[in-house]
């Protein structure tokens, strides 16, 4: 399976989830992501929880790797 593909059974990430993922992978804190996106820190945490539920990404390192495979470059 190519590194950029996801299993067919895995739900797709929403645009906002991919944006949060890209910011986290770029090294921003939850607070910095919230400011850039105009959302609350709680909402950032909610998006990350949803991402982790959709994909196996228990750590920040896993999130960074996921951002590469999901093609979540900086926006």
N, C-alpha and C positions, 0 to 999 in steps of 0.2 A: 504494500500500500504506500503511495507517495506521501512524503512528510506533510504536504499541504492539504491532504484530504482528511475527512472525518468519517467515522463509521456512519453508515446509512441510518442506523437507529438513533444516533445522537441528535437531539434537537439543535437547530441552528441558534446561534447567538443573535440577539437583536442588535440593531445599530448602536443603541446606547450602551449595551453590555460590551460591545466591541470597542467603543470609545473609552469606557472606563478601563477596560483591559489594556488598551494601548498606553494610557497614561500611567497605570500602575507599572507596566513593563518598562516605561521610560524612567522609572525611579521616583515618581511623584508620590507624596503622602496622600492619605485619604482627604485631608483638609485641602491640599493643593488641587487635587482632582475636583473636589466639590466647588472650589472657587472658579476654576477654569470652565467648568460645565454649567455653572449657575444652579447647582443643586445642593442639598444638604449632605453632610458627612454621613448621616444615617442612610440616605439614598445610595450613596457610593457603596456602603457596606451591604445594602440590600442587593445591588447589582452584582457585587462580588459573590454573595451567597448564591444567587441564581446561577452564576457562571459555574461555581463549584458544584452545584447540584446537577448541571447539565454535563459537565466534564469532570474527570478525575484530576483535580488540581488542589491538593491540600495545602501546598506551600506557595510562597511568592515565586520561588524558582519554577515551580510547575506552571504558575500563571504566565511567567515570562516565556517559557517554552510554548505554552498554548497560544500566546499572542503571535508567535512566529508561525505556528502551523495554521492559525486562523487568518493569517494575513491582516493583522490589526496594526498596521503602521500608524505613525503619528498623523493626526488629523488637524 
